[in-house]
Amino acid sequence: MLLAWQFQSPGPIIWQIGPIAIRWYGLLIALAVLIGVNLAQYLAKKRRVKPELFGDLVIWLVIAAIPAARLYYVLFKWQDYAQNPSEIVAIWHGGIAIHGAILGGTLATIIFARLHRVSFWQLVDIVAPCLILGQAIGRWGNFFNSEAFGAPTNVPWKLYIPPFNRPVDYLEFEYFHPTFLYESLWNLGVFALLLWLFFWGLKHPQRLKVGTIALVYLIAYSSGRVWIEGLRTDSLMLGPLRIAQVVSLGTIALGILGLIWLYFFNLSLPDVSQATQIQED
C-alpha cells in the first residue's frame, strides 16, 4: 500500500515580538531577489556583459514590479478591498499577481534600457532565467499563507487548508490540490530549459538570436500557467474568464510570433535603444 502524505502550512509568520513580525512571504521574496541578482550578474559575465547593470536594474524591478503586482491583484479584487481599504497595502497578507509584476518589471526595464542606452532584449535574455527561478521560490509563499490552492482532492500529495482559509463553497473539504507546488516544479523545469538554452547559445552565438530566451520564457511559463490556473479556486476573474489564462494565452501567442519574426523572417526584434551590444570593453 502506498503511504499517503500531505502538505500543511506551519503558518505565515516565522518569528514575532509584539507588532514586529518576520513573515515567510517577505523572506521568500527577499531570497528570490538576492539569488536572482547574483545569478544575473553571473550570467552577464558569461556573456561579457557589464554585471553592474543588473545590480542597478534590480532596484528598478523591485520598485516597479512589487507595487504593480499588488495593484493588478487589487484591481481585479476591488469589491473585496473596497470594503476594507486599509488592506490594500497589506501585501504581507498575500495577494500579488505575477502578471502584474511582469508588466511593471517590463515597463521599468524599457525605461532603464532607454536611459542607459542598452539593448532591452539583451537585458531580458539574462533576466528571464533569474525571473523564473524567483517565481519557483516565491510560489512557496502561497503555501505558508495557505492561499492560491486548487480544487478539493484526495491525491497522496494533497494540501491541508485550515477552515478560515477555505472558500465558502468548499468549507466541508479539508484537502486541496497544491497548485503552488505544481507551479513551483513547472517553473524549475522552465528554469532548467532556459539555463540550457543560455549556455548552448554561448557555444553557438550565431544560432541563438537576441531575444530568444525571453520569448521561450513567455511560451514555456505561460503554457504551464494555463493548465495549473484551471485547477485553482481563487482565480482572478473577468466575467466567466480566468484572467491568468487569458493573459497566458496572449503571451504564448506573442512568444510564438516573436520566434517566427526572428527565425522565419530572419529579422531582429524591435528595440527601445539603438544600442546593439552591452558588452564590457
Secondary structure, 3 states (H helix, E strand, C coil): CCCCCCEECCCCEEEEECCEEEEHHHHHHHHHHHHHHHHHHHHHHHCCECCHHHHHHHHHHHHHHHHHHHHHHHHHCHHHHHCCHHHHHCHHHCCCCHHHHHHHHHHHHHHHHHHHCCCHHHHHHHHHHHHHHHHHHHCHHHHHCCCCCECECCCCCCEECCHHHCCHHHCCCCEECCHHHHHHHHHHHHHHHHHHHHHHHHHCCCCCCCCHHHHHHHHHHHHHHHHHHCCECCCCEECCEEHHHHHHHHHHHHHHHHHHHHHHCCCCCCCCCCCCCCECC
